[in-house]
């Protein structure tokens, strides 16, 4: 049993049966289905379901997050996949233990702090911009690797920093 969330909105409960040759079958949200799939080349597949033809391209797979980026007939989709073990951890309230806790943001390279985009005590989400760091005449936006609250900002605007120097504490 898998739960697949498409583009962070539409959710499907799926169960797949074993594949034989190029055919497979299963259940999506309680409805039985069958399909044929052929591998065209690495990362490119041709799928036939309900007498309709689909071109499927696996663009990227992020195993740690169980996330797939695919294109179906050149339309991009993001698929978040959860199996029965992910569902069990979630129901027990233990799913947050699977994520890595990040306490410090350190400079990835030597450079100059151009702008600090957050303040102490501010709540941030994963992917939020934190600092603009200039290195080798290029501006680099350092983003939050996790959700959290900024406890301490250890640098100021206009200050030169060395590689691995502490910038922000969560």
Order of alpha helices (4+ residues) and beta strands (2+ residues): beta-beta-beta-beta-beta-beta-beta-beta-alpha-beta-beta-beta-beta-beta-beta-beta-beta-beta
